[in-house]
Amino acid sequence: MEPRLTYRTPFGEVWLWGALTGRPVLLIVTGAFADPGTLDHTGGVFPALDVLRTHIPGNHCPELVTTSVGVHAAALSDALRQAALEAPLGVLGISLGALTALGLRSPRLRRLLLIEPPLFTADAWHLTDSLPTTPGSPEAAFFWELFGIRGREVAEPRDYSPLLAGLQVPAEVLLGDIPAMPRRPLDTPPSFVGPATRALLEAHPHVRTTVAPGAGHNVPVQGTMVLYNALVRMVTDLTRPPGKV
């Protein structure tokens, strides 16, 4: 079982699973309601790294003072500061975790790998069908605060695109190729990243986009080799000696 690192921040406790030994660090930030063991095998696949994993607050870990991407990013940034990393840091963010990754700040941050970041939550309409919530429940509050979902509709879509303005390191973004729009019956969640988001990503000087053929939102499962190859690129960058290109 992975050890757990606990950091007390001004926003609440942050839990990281893994260990720090001085090697380059890969931090994995999972998405909403991810299984506790999501990508827990990554350290065995890439032994040159110290792999840490963390979850969305309230999912297998404590809630923070409020439900917010910005608060989660600030709390995680403070935890990384306390960890006093000396080696390069790469962050893999999945879905909602990708938004948190975009908000992270660390002097050791070298590279991001983002899977299906829902910068405009109107594209995440499939959540209203696949994750029904009871009014007044914690789940309903979660989806309202972060996605603007009320009942069966994205009633007030959230716009997280300003997070791109602070991006100063190279980022590879993995996208599914099952279109987000139009809204229609589907057997699997489509991409949560519509044309407007893709245009912003492709125009950003620090972003490279990679599409996983045949995948929807769940790129880690439906585009396993695309994710593996992107991780290899990240590991190569993180372990490259200083000054080498």
N, C-alpha and C positions, 0 to 999 in steps of 0.2 A: 504493500500500500504506500502511495506517495506521502511524504511528510507534508504538513500544512504550515505555512508561514502566516502569521497574524500581524497586521499593522494597524495601529490605532491612529486614525486621521481625524481632522476637524469635522468630517462628514459622517463618521461611523467607522466600524471595523471593515478592513479589506482582507479577504482570505485568498492566498495564493497556494496552489498545490505544486510541489516540486522542491528542488534544492538548488542553492547557489554555490558553485565551486570555483568561480573565477573564469569559466569559459564564456564565450559569447552567449547571449540570452535570447531565447525565443519565448515571447509571452503570447499565450493563446487566450483570447477573450471570446467566450462562446455566446450564442444567441439566446433569445427568449425561450425559457422552458427546456433548455438543452438537458440531455441526460448527464448524470454526474460523471460518467466516464468518457465524455466526448473527447476524442483525439488523445486519450491518455496513453496511447502506444507511441506517440510521436518521438519521445525521447529515445526509445529503443531503435527507431529507424534512423535517427540523426544523432549519434552519440557524441559528435563534436560540440554539441550545444548543451547548455543548461535550459531545459524546457520547463516553463511555469505555465499553469493554467488557472483561469479564474472565470467566474460566472456572473451573469447579470445579478445585481443585488436582489436578495429575496429568493433566489433560486439556488438552493444548496449552500447558501451563505447569508449573512445578516443583511437586512435592509439598511439603507442609508437614511439620512435625515429627510430626504424627499426623493420622489421618483423622477429622475431627470437624466438625460444623456450627459449634460454638462457637469452635474454633480458626480456622476459615476466617473467621468474622465478626470475630474479634479481629485477625487479620492484616490483613484488608481495612480495618478501622477505623484501624489504625496507619498503613497506606499513605495513607489519606485525610488523616490528621493531618499526615503529612510533606508531602503535596501543598499544604498551607496554603491551602485553598480560601477565597475571599472572597465568592463568589457562592452563591446557594441551590443545594442539592443535592436531586435526586430520584433514586430508585433503582427500577429495574425488575428484579424477580427472577423467574426462571422455574423452577418446580418446586423442585428441591433448592436452586437459587439463591434462591428466594423465602424459604426458611428462613434462609439466610445473610443476606438483606436484613433480615429481622426482627431479627437479632442485631446489626446495625450500630449504631455510635454515632458521631455527628458533630454538632458544634454547628451545622453548616450544613444538616443534614438537614431538609427541609421536607415531603416527601411520599414515599409508597411506592406502587408499582403491582406487585401480586403475582399471578402466574399459577399457579393450581393448587398451592398450598403443601400438601405431604403431612404435615400435622401429626400424623396417626395413620397409621403406615406399613402397618397391616393393610389399609387401603383400596387399597394399591398392589400387590395380589396379582397383577395382570397381568404385572408384571415377572418373576415366577417362570416364566411361560410364554414370554415374548418375549425374555428375556435369559438363556438358560442359561449357567451358569458351571462351569468345571472346579474341583473342590475343590483348595484350595491356591494357586489363581491369584490375581494381584492383583485381578482383577475380582470373584472370590468374596469376597475380604477386604473390598473396597469395599462390596459389597452387604450383607455381614454387619454391618460397623461402622455404616453409615448407615441401613439399612432393617431390619436383623434378619432378613435372608433367608438361609436355608441350604438349598441344593439347590432343590427345587421348592416350598418353603413359606416363609411369613413366620413363622419359628419363634419369634422374640422381637420382637414389634412394638415399634417405637420411638414414644415419645410426646413430640412437640415442642411440645405446646400451651402449656407455660410461657413460650415465646417471646412469646406475646401479652401477657403481664403487663407487659412492658417497652415496649409500643407506646405512644408519646406523640405521634405525628404522624398526620395523616390517611392512611389507606391504602385504596386500591381493590383489591379482590380479584376477579380474573376466573376464572370456573369453567365447566367443561364441563357439559352437561346429559345426557350418557349416564351413567346411575347407576353408581357404583362397585360396589355390591352388588345382588344376590347374585353370587357367582362363577359365571361361565357362559362358554360359547364366544362369542367376539366377533372381528370382523374388524379392529377398531381398538381401541387402548387406551381404556378408559372414563375418566371422571373419577377422579382419585386422592383426591378429597375427598368423604367420605361424610357422612351426616346429622349425626353427632356434631360433626364439624369445622364444618359449615355453621351449626349452631346456635350454636357458640361465636363464629364470625365475625359472625353477624347480631346477636348480643347485645353485641358490643364497641362502645363509644361512638365509637371512631375509625375504624371499618371500614364501608365501603360494598361490598356484593357485587353483581357483575354477571354474569349467566349468558349464555354464548355459545350460541345455539340450534344444535343439530345437532353440537356439538363434544364430543369426549372430552377426554383429557388434553392433546392437542396444540392448544391454543387459538390459538397464533400462526399455525398453518397452516389450521385448520378454522374459526377465528373471526376472520379477518383484520380485518374492519371493526370488530368489537367492540374489538380491541386498538388499532386506529388511533384510534378515537374516545376511548378511555381515555387514550392518549398525548396527544391534543389537549388533554384536560382537564388533564393533568399539565403540559404545556408552558405552558398559559395561567396556571396557578398559579405556576410557577417564574419566569415572565417578568413577572408582575404587579408594578408599582411598590410599594414598601413602604407600608403603611398603607391600600392600596386593597383592597376585598373583591370 
